Amino acid sequence: MTNLCAQKKIHRFAILLKVAIAHIFCTTSSLQANCTSSHDYQDWTYSLALQAASYGAPLVTMYALRDHDAIGTNAKAQPNTLWRMENISTPELSKVAGYVTPNVNVIYGFGFMDLSIEPIVVEVPNSNNRYYMVEIVDMWTNAFAYIGGKATGYKGGKYVLVGPNWKGALPEGMHRIDCPTPWVLLQPRVHIYVKGKVDLLGAKAILDAISTTSLSQYLGKEKPAAPNYKYLAPQPIDANLPVSVLQYQDPLQFWEILSSALNENPPPNDQITALLPLFKPLGLEIGSKWDRKKIAPETLSSMRRAAENIGAILAHLSYGTLYKGAFIPPPTIGNAKDDYKTRAIVARLGLTANTPYEAIYWMYEQDIDGNPLSGDKKYTITFTKEIPYYEPGFWSITMYDASNNYTVENPINRYMLGSDSDDLKKNEDGSFTIYIQKESPGKELESNWLPAPKGPFYLIPRSYAPKPEIIRIVKDPHAWPIPAVVPAQEF
């Protein structure tokens, strides 16, 4: 028995030694060609490429969104300016914006700010207590700061976005916001409802009053010449799908984009020193451009495979806590930092999600029995009470088509129900049931009907300016009575 155990140990050691030697000799391009028959090395390079793709997917997505919205052929707003959506994110407007899983209680603005030359001054108005906020997101999708909302209130002010390497003095009376990357995304949101009624003109007036100005222009000085933005243009397989799908005509373009974006908007220093060296065998390094010609064929094959698969993988990974069919996000959502899994999944399914302090979300992709939600079936969801929020915030539950992550076209143009639905019928105890299906449940129940698409869908409840009891669900799903989506009985 002792000899047999010893033989097994020697055998295992021999296997490990073989793998280690293969890895050592296969980490340089000059020797990798000799390792193409090694299944071990193929598995290792694919695993490494998949981890690198997961790490870099949010950055690639933001790069593609910047091209779509700010510097590409059909850009919506030049860098350092804001594009303001004319209405809520209907299916068509969502596609135009390239923005997934939008909140339809607000109108949005989008603007990429280039802080590499000088700071940008952001001025926000006094909204007379109408809800608005400006989310500020770095190129790694971290919402690291807010203006408005619970963070600063609704009375307005002047703020200055300062890039990582800028040195200088700012005028008195301005609030400085230090930004971790040279490019950041501003995403204003303005509530369009007043006492259950749509006031689009009032919301637009507030959105229009949110302005961005270069510091030199604000001070009346000569503005520096604008850079010539010559970036590699993403070539997606289907331009009608969101940029977060990460499917390119040439899958290896993913790595070219990642390398460019990584050098332009590097991660924190601790990640540069402790994490990025892991990806050196893939040719990914700070200070050098990724070159497919310098990558051995087997490694390149693994990288192509990882790039082809990463979007679909992230779209189907679970995260956070599963409770009664609800996916409750972890506390790191919105500003994930080094929680790379959460950051990657949220960038894929809910790009620029907010932090729980400013807005709480959860998601239903399945019913209480664990079956995927589909428009082929009928469902109900019963809330014992409204999702709690601080005035002038709001709550809602919104329907999304799982095939494209946009809102769902329907005959009554209803994309959500919530505190802004003045005809939502409630029971005497404050509870209410929402009917989720493709066709109307009938006139008597139509006020509580949330129309579904033909195929798969998902639901997201939200609270903007949430109260502590609902924020606590990210750590404890029992902190508030989260309802389940239930297959419907015949009405």
Secondary structure, DSSP 8 states (H G I E B T S, - for coil): -HHHHHHHHHHHHHHHHHHHHHHHHTSSHHHHGGGTT-HHHHHHHHHHHHHHHHHHHHHHHHHHHHIIIIISTT-SS-TTS-EE-SSS--HHHHHHHT--S--TTEEEEEEEEE-SSS-EEEEE---TT--EEEEEEETTS-EEEEEEHHHH-SS-EEEEEE-TT------TT-EEEE-SSSEEEEEEEEE-EETTEE-HHHHHHHHHH-EEEEHHHHTT---------------BS-TTS-GGG--BSSTTHHHHHHHHHHHHS---HHHHHHTGGGGGGGT--TTS---GGGS-HHHHHHHHHHHHHHHHHHHH---SEEETTEEE--TTTTS-TT-HHHHHHHHHHSTT---TTTEEE-EESB-TTS-B-BTTS-EEEEESS---EEEEEEEEEEEEETTTSS----TT---EEETT-TT----TTS-EEEEEESS---TTTGGGEEE--SSBEEEEEEEEEE-HHHHGGGT-GGGTT---EEE----
